[in-house]
Amino acid sequence: MMLLNPAEQASIEALEKIRNCINSNFCFRLEAGAGAGKTYSLIESIKYLISRQANELLSKQQQIACITYTNVAKDEIKDRTDHHPVIFSDTIHAFSWSVLQHYQVKLREHIPELGEKWVQRIADSSGISNQLVKYELGFPSINEREITLHHDDVVSLMARMLCYPKFQKLLRSKFPIVFIDEYQDTDRKLAESIVENLIDNDSGVMVGLFGDHWQKIYGTSACGLISSAKGKIVEIGKKANFRSDKNIVQCLNRMRPDLPQAESNPNSEGVIKVFHSNDWNGVRRDGKGGGHWKDDLPESDAKDYILKTKSQMIADGWDMSTDKTKILFLTNNLIASEQNFKNLADCFSYTDDYLKKNDKYIKFFLEVVEPTLSAYEHKQYGDLLQIKTQNHPQLKRQSDKTNWLKNLQKAFEIKATGTIGDMLDLLMETNTPRIPSKIEDSETRFKNLVLTESGELNDDESTFFRKLSKFRSIAYQELSSLGAYIDDKTPFSTKHGVKGAQFDNVLVICGRGWNQYNWNQMLEWMDGPCPVDKQDTFERNRNLFYVSCSRAKHNLTLLFTQELSQKSISVLERIFGKENVLGSPL
């Protein structure tokens, strides 16, 4: 008989409890901490249901609903259950709409309740009569023929519709079993409605919740912990950690004693180091001049501390390749400075404009220009011709090919030493690669404004000219650096960006810069007391800290550039071990 390691034993115990709930048709919540293997438990639970109930469900034209919050998770569930027809795996929006779309009259009744923007849309239109309510692209609109819903509207309507017995009956007839993956990210009002109308009132729908409320880190509308005041949810803790070495797991247990985890390899201990900047003697930032930097190191000194810490990690034998090591920062602005695209980031009010390539210029440069120049640099002429075919007319003569390569060489030289404006001027002249019409129109407008006296510009023209001038003046290399970061070709990430990921080595940089996060305050409250009205703030900080510290498999290092109180130092010593809190890395 093969002996099980502690994590495997804990996993089996949790799965057995889930199966007992399924057999008894009890609603349940699996609380699976970082590295516990939540997805494994979800998949095994689905497979158990398939083995026991698939034929019956299919004969009744019923399915098991598996609600997710990402398309990646949806596809993973489908793949790992062999696309079984009894499984309906989709995002919360798609699942909700699959049921909601049959209740057109009720939907039209509730749309005016969806907020002021909808009230205004209705007032600006011909009103609501018998239009078809649709959910396709997620852009809200209303006209005399149809009403199109936003993603958030679908969730809000689902929460409202669950209170109707007829709607509950329809849901039960189609989906008698509903599993929710990453339940803690469920919209708060929808979660409350699920508990009240599906769980506490014995609707007949078995709800299984899989997640971890300590990993709720996205947005304020997420519910976090879901519980039943009537005790109708069986609570199951999965006390396993298949990711981290023994010492790291023990730190997580001291941080979270209500869900102690067992490691998978008791013989692999792992290394923890905690550095801070309390012995720095200069004047710390006061929070003035933009940002929430109070009590943090000046930018140049913070960089020195980070550099010295990285040097220590390298001396300790860390493999700094991007698949082995991650350096976690609080905000994308800090990464922008570290990764050399800060000037570019400062051009945008919203990080999604450049990180998700919502801006038309960023999208064009990173999806067309950069791949083109990369293919040219590495002499990948097959890829180059493919890009050429997609973005420009075919080469008909030898002279076309010669000019094409000459223009690419000019662009390559600008990439190394020129500005974004230099590149735009060249592409406008050569159309190699071809500029999208929207950017061409924008550039034409800019060129016309250059010839206009500043005093003759209206407010809109002045704002447009100022913003585009700033963008065009930035070194083109910052675009390349941004592209490398987006494509995960750097060791850097935000703490939010690594949820669900794991690495051999993790360095967590705990500084300020954002009003929602204060690590010194969080550490003081961790050992109490936390003011009642600050509980949400505390949990937001604590959860992000927990997620950050739980990404490491073998080596975990923390660096606090924010000044810490003695109480905070004591908390760090309790959690990570007094011998591992080392002070300054300098």
Helices and strands as residue ranges (DSSP letters): H 6-24, E 27-32, H 38-59, E 64-68, H 71-80, E 87-91, H 92-100, H 104-110, G 111-113, H 116-124, E 132-134, E 141-142, E 146-148, H 151-161, H 165-174, E 177-181, G 183-185, H 188-194, I 195-199, E 206-211, G 213-215, E 233-238, E 240-241, H 246-255, E 262-263, E 271-276, H 299-315, E 325-329, H 332-338, H 342-345, H 351-355, H 360-364, I 365-369, H 370-377, H 381-391, H 398-417, H 420-430, H 437-450, G 454-456, H 459-472, H 477-486, E 492-494, G 496-498, E 503-510, H 519-526, G 532-534, H 535-549, E 552-560, H 566-576, G 578-580, E 581-583
